[in-house]
């Protein structure tokens, strides 16, 4: 049995690699906006949306890999009653960071494991992140330094890198903020005999 990560995320891959977990990365062919639309229309809370997308990703890849254990994960950023998504371009990233400047937002992270088209396990966590007051010139310099990487995360930041400079307070699991609640996942994988 192979462990499969249903993600193209460099951060999620790095977390598993750094933990010494052997896996194969197979991004899920899933239109996330289409998958979440019924949930948004029904008024589902952000944690439910993250959980549903994590399960959908795991199941989508699991269908083509029936004997393998597939891990799917997703994050939803909630800010002042609104759900923010990955910025489409650098200008959108700049506007998003200006909105989050000096404010607290909540990052909902979910992970699910599936085998043979059935969800075996899931876990979700929420973290509260407070950005410091960011002068517009600093945001410009930050985006110039990180470049297109800013477009890879829902908040236009990577906390494991230069993005840590944007924050004054973080309450929550560091691994979950990076995209994968690693400790609960490792506990599950130990139970499955995949890691020691």
Backbone torsions as a table, in degrees:
resi	resn	phi	psi	omega
1	UNK	NA	134.8	179.1
2	UNK	-104.7	141.0	171.7
3	UNK	-87.1	128.8	-177.2
4	UNK	-120.9	131.0	174.1
5	UNK	-99.3	115.2	-177.8
6	UNK	-84.9	66.8	-174.8
7	UNK	-159.1	148.4	172.6
8	UNK	-100.7	2.7	-175.0
9	UNK	-67.5	124.0	176.4
10	UNK	-65.3	-36.8	-178.9
11	UNK	-65.3	-43.5	179.8
12	UNK	-65.9	-41.9	177.6
13	UNK	-61.2	-43.8	-179.2
14	UNK	-63.4	-39.2	179.2
15	UNK	-59.8	-47.0	179.6
16	UNK	-67.9	-42.8	179.3
17	UNK	-60.9	-46.2	-178.8
18	UNK	-65.4	-26.4	177.7
19	UNK	-83.4	-2.8	178.6
20	UNK	78.2	24.3	-179.5
21	UNK	-93.4	126.5	176.6
22	UNK	-81.4	129.9	-178.5
23	UNK	-158.5	168.5	174.3
24	UNK	-120.6	135.6	179.3
25	UNK	-96.1	123.3	177.8
26	UNK	-135.0	97.3	-178.9
27	UNK	-58.4	139.9	179.0
28	UNK	-75.6	133.0	174.4
29	UNK	-84.8	82.8	-174.0
30	UNK	-135.1	128.6	173.4
31	UNK	-82.6	97.2	-174.0
32	UNK	-61.3	-39.7	-178.8
33	UNK	-64.6	-39.3	178.4
34	UNK	-69.3	-38.8	-178.7
35	UNK	-66.9	-33.9	-177.4
36	UNK	-88.9	-12.0	-175.7
37	UNK	-56.7	-47.4	178.6
38	UNK	-60.9	-34.5	178.6
39	UNK	-68.1	-43.8	177.9
40	UNK	-63.1	-42.0	179.6
41	UNK	-62.3	-31.6	-179.4
42	UNK	-86.0	-2.4	179.4
43	UNK	77.0	27.6	-179.5
44	UNK	-63.6	142.5	177.9
45	UNK	-71.5	160.9	-176.2
46	UNK	-56.6	-37.9	-178.9
47	UNK	-66.4	-34.9	176.8
48	UNK	-68.2	-37.1	179.6
49	UNK	-66.6	-44.8	178.0
50	UNK	-60.1	-43.8	-179.5
51	UNK	-64.5	-42.9	-179.1
52	UNK	-64.7	-40.5	179.4
53	UNK	-69.0	-38.2	177.3
54	UNK	-62.1	-44.7	179.0
55	UNK	-65.3	-41.3	-179.2
56	UNK	-62.1	-40.4	178.7
57	UNK	-65.6	-45.8	179.6
58	UNK	-61.9	-43.6	-178.8
59	UNK	-68.1	-38.9	-178.3
60	UNK	-60.3	-43.3	179.9
61	UNK	-77.3	-35.4	-178.3
62	UNK	-60.5	-32.9	-179.1
63	UNK	-59.6	-35.1	179.7
64	UNK	-92.3	-4.2	-178.8
65	UNK	-132.8	64.3	-169.5
66	UNK	-59.3	-29.2	-178.0
67	UNK	-92.2	-5.8	-175.2
68	UNK	-98.5	158.9	175.8
69	UNK	-95.8	121.8	-173.9
70	UNK	-113.2	129.9	178.6
71	UNK	-105.4	127.3	174.3
72	UNK	-119.5	147.4	-179.8
73	UNK	-145.2	154.5	176.5
74	UNK	-156.0	160.6	177.6
75	UNK	-132.8	144.3	174.4
76	UNK	-128.8	127.7	178.3
77	UNK	-98.1	120.4	178.8
78	UNK	-107.7	130.4	-178.6
79	UNK	-144.4	117.1	178.0
80	UNK	49.5	47.9	176.7
81	UNK	76.6	7.8	-178.6
82	UNK	-120.5	151.6	176.9
83	UNK	-102.2	122.0	178.3
84	UNK	-98.2	145.0	-179.8
85	UNK	-116.6	173.6	178.5
86	UNK	-57.0	133.8	178.8
87	UNK	-65.5	143.6	-177.4
88	UNK	-79.0	-28.6	-179.3
89	UNK	-151.8	177.8	-175.3
90	UNK	-65.4	-33.1	177.5
91	UNK	-66.3	-40.8	176.8
92	UNK	-64.2	-38.0	177.0
93	UNK	-62.9	-42.6	178.9
94	UNK	-61.4	-46.1	179.2
95	UNK	-62.8	-39.7	-179.5
96	UNK	-65.2	-44.3	179.4
97	UNK	-65.6	-36.4	175.6
98	UNK	-62.5	-38.6	178.5
99	UNK	-67.0	-39.9	-176.2
100	UNK	-80.6	-16.5	-178.0
101	UNK	-55.4	126.3	177.8
102	UNK	74.9	6.2	-175.3
103	UNK	-119.7	166.8	175.7
104	UNK	-107.8	133.8	173.9
105	UNK	-126.2	165.0	-179.0
106	UNK	-116.0	130.9	178.6
107	UNK	-109.4	115.7	178.9
108	UNK	-97.9	121.6	-178.5
109	UNK	-120.0	132.2	179.4
110	UNK	-129.9	149.9	176.4
111	UNK	-136.4	144.8	178.9
112	UNK	-141.1	151.2	176.5
113	UNK	-122.3	135.4	-179.8
114	UNK	-134.1	150.5	173.1
115	UNK	-143.8	133.8	177.6
116	UNK	59.7	33.2	178.5
117	UNK	76.6	17.2	179.8
118	UNK	-129.6	132.7	177.5
119	UNK	-75.7	123.6	-179.1
120	UNK	-97.3	-27.5	-172.5
121	UNK	-160.3	149.2	173.6
122	UNK	-151.7	156.7	-179.3
123	UNK	-153.1	145.2	178.3
124	UNK	-138.6	148.0	177.6
125	UNK	-140.5	154.9	175.3
126	UNK	-123.7	139.8	176.3
127	UNK	-126.7	145.1	179.1
128	UNK	-111.3	122.5	-174.8
129	UNK	-121.1	128.7	179.4
130	UNK	-111.9	118.9	177.1
131	UNK	-83.0	148.1	173.3
132	UNK	-76.4	168.1	175.4
133	UNK	-66.1	121.4	-175.8
134	UNK	-108.8	112.4	175.2
135	UNK	-61.6	141.7	179.7
136	UNK	-52.0	-36.9	-180.0
137	UNK	-65.2	-36.9	178.1
138	UNK	-65.5	-42.5	178.7
139	UNK	-59.3	-42.4	178.0
140	UNK	-60.8	-43.7	179.1
141	UNK	-66.9	-39.9	178.5
142	UNK	-61.0	-48.8	-178.7
143	UNK	-65.5	-36.4	176.8
144	UNK	-64.0	-37.3	-178.2
145	UNK	-72.3	-41.8	-175.9
146	UNK	-87.9	-23.0	177.8
147	UNK	61.4	-146.7	-174.9
148	UNK	-60.5	-14.8	176.0
149	UNK	-58.2	-27.8	179.0
150	UNK	-60.9	-23.8	-177.5
151	UNK	-86.3	-2.9	-176.7
152	UNK	-89.5	-10.9	-178.9
153	UNK	-125.8	153.5	-174.1
154	UNK	-62.8	-27.3	-179.4
155	UNK	-102.5	5.2	-177.1
156	UNK	66.6	27.3	177.1
157	UNK	-144.1	152.9	171.2
158	UNK	-120.5	109.1	-175.5
159	UNK	-64.0	-24.5	-179.0
160	UNK	-77.0	-5.6	-179.8
161	UNK	-127.2	-140.4	-176.2
162	UNK	-61.4	-21.6	-179.5
163	UNK	-60.7	-21.6	178.9
164	UNK	-60.5	-25.2	-179.6
165	UNK	-68.6	-12.4	-178.5
166	UNK	-81.0	-13.0	-167.2
167	UNK	-110.8	150.8	172.2
168	UNK	-111.8	-21.1	179.9
169	UNK	-154.5	141.3	177.2
170	UNK	-136.8	125.0	176.5
171	UNK	-120.6	106.7	-179.9
172	UNK	150.4	175.4	-176.9
173	UNK	-74.4	124.4	-177.6
174	UNK	-59.0	-44.5	-178.7
175	UNK	-63.5	-39.8	178.4
176	UNK	-63.5	-38.4	178.4
177	UNK	-63.1	-35.7	178.7
178	UNK	-74.1	-11.8	173.8
179	UNK	124.2	-2.1	-176.7
180	UNK	-152.2	113.1	175.8
181	UNK	-66.6	87.9	-165.9
182	UNK	-68.6	-42.9	-176.5
183	UNK	-64.5	-48.0	175.9
184	UNK	-62.9	-35.4	178.7
185	UNK	-65.2	-43.9	178.6
186	UNK	-62.2	-38.7	176.9
187	UNK	-60.9	-43.9	176.9
188	UNK	-61.9	-45.4	-178.8
189	UNK	-64.5	-33.1	174.6
190	UNK	-63.7	-41.4	178.5
191	UNK	-63.2	-27.6	179.2
192	UNK	-89.1	-3.1	179.7
193	UNK	77.4	18.5	-177.7
194	UNK	-88.2	-35.1	173.5
195	UNK	-126.5	161.7	-179.6
196	UNK	-84.3	NA	NA
